[in-house]
Each structure stands twice: as C-alpha cells, then as structure tokens.
C-alpha cells in the first residue's frame, strides 16, 4: 500500500460504532442509563433487529446477534483489550456511580512526563470493554515535526502556547 500523509480520504469525524448484542433491550438500558446515550430514529428500511443511540457526538448502532448464545463474552477486564474510551468530568464521581450500580471495574493509571491519567475499565452486557478516563490532560504529540495537540480543546490552547514558548527558546 502506498504511504499517505494527512487526510487522504478527507475524513471529518467518527460517525458511529456498531456493536453486536445478545439483547438489544439490555444494551439500550446499559448505554442509556450507565453512559448517557439516548435512542434515536433508525431507518425503517433496515430489515434486522437493532437500535441506534447517540451521545457525545458519536452514534452507537446496536445490532442483535444472529446467534446470541454464541457471542464470545469476555469476563476478565483487561485494559489492553479492545475498548472505547470516554472522557469524564470527575473520576471520583464515575467510580462512585459504578459502585452504586454494582458494576465491576478495574482501575489503571498512565504516567507520562509527570502527568497522571486515571482510567476505569468495565464491560457492557455483552463483554465489550468501556474505558472512562481523564485523558485530556495528556498532550497528543505527533511523531513528525507538527504542532502539539491535546484531546481537550481547552488544553489544546495551552499546549499550543507551550509549544510556541519552547520554539522561541
């Protein structure tokens, strides 16, 4: 494959993530009441069971498994497994709510350049991993000589200012 730089496909954003579910109802309940997604209209021309939800600028498409009893379910929470990650306002609040909802989770931490990122990992009803973090404090530093970026728009401005200061030195 030919190497490309930049945005060769002219992508704009993540539109949606599709997940295979044993029970659409259980998954709707989880994503709505635990993560705060809300149901949206799904095209009537789709001829298979499912539901669409939306939140945080991302669509979530739940698709009923053809053989729900054969979905491989992961029970061990492994932070190095496939997952989707969400930013949060307060890690303490998230942990308190997970305890109240009796949801098993694993705590992890990343430290880079004196910056600490806290993470909580847990599964949805079908074993798909969810991460909640305060990752916006960690700058996104390109490998090429490009501008430093951040996962947070607020931190982006701070990172850009710091980069300007460093280049002036």
Residue, then its C-alpha position, 0 to 999 in steps of 0.5 A: x500500500x502506498x504511504x499517505x500523509x494527512x487526510x487522504x480520504x478527507x475524513x471529518x469525524x467518527x460517525x458511529x460504532x456498531x456493536x453486536x448484542x445478545x439483547x438489544x433491550x439490555x444494551x439500550x438500558x446499559x448505554x442509556x442509563x450507565x453512559x448517557x446515550x439516548x435512542x434515536x430514529x433508525x431507518x425503517x428500511x433496515x430489515x434486522x433487529x437493532x437500535x441506534x443511540x447517540x451521545x457525545x457526538x458519536x452514534x452507537x448502532x446496536x445490532x442483535x446477534x444472529x446467534x446470541x448464545x454464541x457471542x464470545x463474552x469476555x469476563x476478565x477486564x483487561x485494559x489492553x483489550x479492545x475498548x472505547x474510551x470516554x472522557x469524564x468530568x470527575x473520576x471520583x464521581x464515575x467510580x462512585x456511580x459504578x459502585x452504586x450500580x454494582x458494576x465491576x471495574x478495574x482501575x489503571x493509571x498512565x504516567x507520562x512526563x509527570x502527568x497522571x491519567x486515571x482510567x476505569x475499565x468495565x464491560x457492557x452486557x455483552x463483554x465489550x470493554x468501556x474505558x472512562x478516563x481523564x485523558x485530556x490532560x495528556x498532550x497528543x504529540x505527533x511523531x513528525x515535526x507538527x504542532x502539539x495537540x491535546x484531546x481537550x480543546x481547552x488544553x489544546x490552547x495551552x499546549x499550543x502556547x507551550x509549544x510556541x514558548x519552547x520554539x522561541x527558546 
